[in-house]
Amino acid sequence: MDCMDKNEEAVITAVTTAIKNSRKYGDTSEATIRQLAEEAARQHKKPKAAIKAVRTKLHSIMAPYLGDPDYTAVAQQLTEAFTNNDEERIIQLCLDSLEAHLSTRERLPIMADFYGQIFAITGQPQSIMDIACALNPLALRWMFPEFSNQLKFYAYDIHEPRIAFINHYFRLEGLEPLARVQDMAMNFPQEQADVALFLKEMPRFTRNYGDLGRPLLQALNVRWLVISYPSVSTHGGRNLTSRYRDFMHQLIDGLNWPVTELLFEGELVFVIQKDAETSEGL
């Protein structure tokens, strides 16, 4: 290893350690931090500049401005509610958690109808994966008004406390704790499921990772993809429907995937059936 390589490795280690020990981004997957540190070290010889670059990238990827609940407090409250069989309290705590994050907060007024219309097309899934899930798994009871402990609910995110919280909730509901700290850009899911959800995340995924969206969708071992986009901008209420409709059709151009479009208040949804070869055996 020459001096340049040694310096680069030193920068990577310094950046990874600094970010992992930071208050704002320390709860991010270490694999994600190291990957970004490696990219930054190729461009910056000094740790200070590389740390700044990684923080900027994480701000875009993690979007902390979208909001989070107090995971420790809500986990304890959920435990108490389940212990007391207090269904009303359980539902309220789930709603409060969903309201804490902008993406799911915007969906609250339409949530039951949203999943009802989607699953009317796909059929009621026995297994589901929620990619870059944020707090969406807390919508479990609206997705599946009746579910058994045989339901497989895979959820993926790079925020460690969030995943721990979701697994705690899954256990309380009698489900396997299948939420995972996993970076989609580094490691596509290998699990098999009926339906994959990728809700309002493709624009940010594309901004951060370029053309990786199409390979991700192709790699998912599912029968159905449910991809959604905001239909209006967060600031100013600009209509985005035509823009994202065109983007979606370009994204899957040439693939034998029949598409059904659903338009809800604030959200444009594409329910996509993957081709026979991809779906075979599921």
C-alpha atoms as one frame of an Amber mdcrd trajectory, in Angstrom:
protein
   0.000   0.000   0.000   1.598   3.313  -1.036   1.459   6.602   0.878  -1.585
   7.779  -1.035  -3.479   4.602  -0.123  -2.446   4.883   3.518  -3.582   8.495
   3.649  -6.890   7.600   2.029  -7.499   4.784   4.528  -6.645   7.146   7.392
  -9.161   9.693   6.083 -11.838   6.983   5.714 -11.295   5.799   9.278 -11.302
   9.336  10.662 -14.464  10.288   8.805 -16.334   7.093   9.704 -15.442   7.475
  13.375 -16.346  11.171  13.485 -19.735  10.687  11.826 -20.585   7.563  13.841
 -19.838   9.491  17.041 -21.840  12.551  16.006 -25.159  13.379  17.593 -27.030
  14.017  14.351 -25.899  11.133  12.151 -24.412   8.606  14.571 -27.537   6.424
  14.364 -27.011   5.842  10.644 -25.885   2.439   9.387 -22.105   2.225   9.745
 -21.884   0.513   6.355 -23.535   3.548   4.756 -21.243   5.966   6.576 -18.134
   4.046   5.517 -19.268   3.856   1.897 -19.769   7.629   1.829 -16.435   8.114
   3.617 -14.688   6.098   0.915 -16.242   8.269  -1.788 -15.305  11.450   0.078
 -11.733  10.299   0.715 -11.163   9.970  -3.032 -12.038  13.646  -3.446 -10.680
  15.198  -0.252  -7.257  14.622   1.267  -8.100  16.226   4.606 -10.559  14.597
   7.056 -12.300  17.903   7.835 -13.326  18.427   4.208 -14.337  14.780   3.832
 -16.456  14.908   6.999 -18.274  17.975   5.685 -18.951  16.190   2.372 -20.321
  13.106   4.114 -22.560  15.187   6.391 -23.962  17.001   3.367 -24.680  13.702
   1.616 -26.266  12.188   4.730 -28.513  15.210   5.097 -29.917  14.426   1.660
 -30.140  10.674   2.217 -31.445  10.636   5.801 -33.702  13.704   5.475 -33.786
  14.315   9.261 -36.023  17.340   8.652 -38.891  14.914   7.862 -39.175  14.102
  11.568 -38.991  11.254  14.081 -40.794  10.430  17.326 -39.015   9.692  20.607
 -38.448   6.017  19.811 -37.594   4.939  23.361 -40.619   6.653  24.882 -43.092
   5.425  22.260 -41.725   1.867  22.456 -42.389   1.857  26.202 -45.870   3.298
  25.707 -46.663   0.647  23.107 -45.475  -2.102  25.459 -47.815  -0.810  28.163
 -50.727  -0.537  25.742 -50.262  -4.097  24.479 -49.841  -5.399  28.046 -53.154
  -3.779  28.938 -54.848  -4.913  25.692 -55.748  -1.250  25.133 -56.628  -1.297
  21.437 -57.641   2.359  21.335 -54.307   3.391  22.838 -52.356   1.142  20.428
 -54.062   2.711  17.428 -53.477   6.217  18.751 -49.785   5.546  19.363 -49.423
   4.174  15.832 -51.133   7.276  14.445 -48.927   9.547  16.555 -45.819   7.768
  15.229 -46.987   8.066  11.643 -47.754  11.743  12.181 -44.194  12.362  13.428
 -42.743  11.797   9.938 -43.770  14.086   7.072 -44.182  11.357   4.464 -46.620
   9.243   6.484 -48.273  12.317   8.017 -49.361  13.411   4.557 -50.907   9.980
   3.943 -52.951   9.784   7.152 -56.227  11.190   5.727 -56.261   8.611   2.910
 -54.421   5.702   4.528 -57.169   3.057   4.683 -58.414   3.849   1.168 -54.823
   4.036  -0.104 -53.989   0.462   0.847 -57.467  -0.801   0.073 -57.209   0.308
  -3.549 -53.655  -0.987  -3.936 -54.402  -4.440  -2.545 -57.595  -4.636  -4.601
 -55.206  -4.752  -7.581 -52.421  -6.933  -6.174 -54.553  -9.191  -4.017 -54.009
  -9.370  -0.265 -50.285 -10.091   0.168 -48.996 -12.741   2.525 -45.554 -11.156
   2.394 -44.507  -7.570   1.843 -41.326  -5.548   1.748 -41.230  -1.852   2.618
 -38.110  -0.259   1.132 -36.654   2.882   2.740 -39.597   2.341   5.056 -39.224
   5.226   7.538 -42.233   4.795   9.869 -44.620   3.298   7.343 -44.698  -0.188
   9.011 -46.686   1.454  11.821 -49.519   1.573   9.257 -49.762  -2.228   9.562
 -53.311  -2.186  10.938 -54.525  -0.003   8.080 -52.766  -2.118   5.468 -54.073
  -5.345   6.962 -57.226  -4.867   9.084 -56.984  -8.600   9.747 -53.588 -10.305
   9.733 -52.086 -13.463  11.162 -48.666 -13.981  12.669 -47.779 -15.777   9.429
 -47.542 -12.417   7.642 -43.982 -11.679   6.537 -43.286  -7.947   6.752 -39.777
  -7.035   5.637 -38.790  -3.419   6.261 -35.518  -1.723   5.327 -34.007   1.559
   6.495 -30.570   2.882   7.445 -31.633   4.560  10.700 -30.744   2.127  13.484
 -33.130   3.337  16.276 -35.997   3.389  13.787 -35.424  -0.238  12.805 -35.115
  -1.299  16.454 -38.415   0.468  17.180 -40.190  -1.177  14.233 -38.972  -4.628
  15.283 -40.188  -3.947  18.822 -43.601  -3.082  17.405 -43.622  -6.170  15.174
 -42.920  -8.399  18.189 -45.766  -6.788  20.114 -48.091  -7.533  17.173 -46.917
 -11.174  17.156 -44.917 -10.878  13.931 -41.353 -11.872  13.208 -38.951  -8.924
  13.658 -38.030  -8.673   9.985 -37.036  -5.006   9.872 -33.389  -4.582   8.880
 -30.727  -1.901   8.850 -29.889  -2.102   5.160 -28.816   0.437   2.577 -30.682
  -0.162  -0.683 -28.003   1.543  -2.730 -25.356  -0.886  -1.440 -27.314  -4.089
  -1.001 -30.558  -4.850  -2.829 -33.026  -6.984  -0.800 -32.688 -10.693  -1.474
 -35.931 -11.783   0.205 -38.930 -12.990  -1.759 -42.306 -11.289  -1.267 -45.649
 -10.726  -2.927 -45.496  -6.912  -2.902 -42.718  -4.344  -2.560 -43.541  -0.805
  -1.430 -41.276   2.096  -2.378 -43.298   5.097  -1.283 -42.333   8.674  -2.168
 -38.637   7.770  -2.043 -37.686   7.348  -5.704 -37.066  11.083  -6.322 -34.579
  11.297  -3.438 -33.063   7.902  -4.339 -32.487   9.120  -7.901 -31.048  12.417
  -6.706 -28.568  10.628  -4.456 -27.751   7.546  -6.544 -28.418   8.478 -10.157
 -29.607   5.643 -12.396 -29.689   2.956  -9.699 -33.511   2.999  -9.458 -34.156
   0.751 -12.446 -31.626  -1.944 -11.399 -33.126  -1.895  -7.898 -36.641  -2.490
  -9.207 -35.434  -5.218 -11.554 -33.589  -6.986  -8.733 -36.544  -7.181  -6.343
 -37.903 -10.728  -6.119 -41.581  -9.786  -5.961 -44.743 -10.169  -7.979 -45.852
  -6.559  -7.569 -44.141  -3.199  -7.193 -45.944  -0.255  -5.632 -44.056   2.951
  -6.417 -45.432   6.310  -5.342 -44.505   9.956  -5.771 -45.756  13.161  -4.192
 -48.296  14.699  -6.536 -47.654  18.223  -5.222 -44.447  19.872  -4.052 -43.872
  20.242  -0.326 -43.400  23.992  -0.655 -45.729  25.965  -2.850 -48.123  23.190
  -3.854 -46.796  22.872  -7.415 -48.471  20.002  -9.282 -45.942  17.233  -9.967
 -48.244  14.610 -11.484 -47.191  14.948 -15.127 -43.514  15.220 -14.224 -43.458
  12.028 -12.174 -45.747  10.138 -14.543 -43.273  10.785 -17.350 -40.350   9.912
 -15.094 -41.929   6.607 -14.036 -42.668   5.506 -17.579 -39.112   6.356 -18.633
 -37.782   4.403 -15.646 -39.457   1.158 -16.726 -39.443   1.752 -20.483 -38.992
  -1.490 -22.402 -39.847  -3.765 -19.494 -42.824  -6.100 -19.755 -44.511  -4.741
 -16.634 -48.207  -3.817 -16.847 -48.906  -0.638 -14.875 -52.031   0.588 -13.089
 -52.015   4.223 -12.012 -53.838   5.453  -8.922 -54.116   9.129  -8.018 -54.843
  10.083  -4.428 -54.891  13.459  -2.758 -51.206  14.308  -2.521 -49.829  11.030
  -3.884 -49.435   9.431  -7.313 -49.153   5.628  -7.195 -48.043   3.096  -9.803
 -49.000  -0.520  -9.157 -46.724  -2.577 -11.385 -46.939  -6.271 -12.150 -43.495
  -7.632 -12.914 -43.213  -9.883 -15.967 -43.959 -13.603 -15.984 -40.285 -14.598
 -15.874 -39.621 -12.451 -12.788 -42.810 -13.573 -11.082 -42.472 -17.280 -11.840
 -42.590 -19.417  -8.747 -43.741 -16.721  -6.347
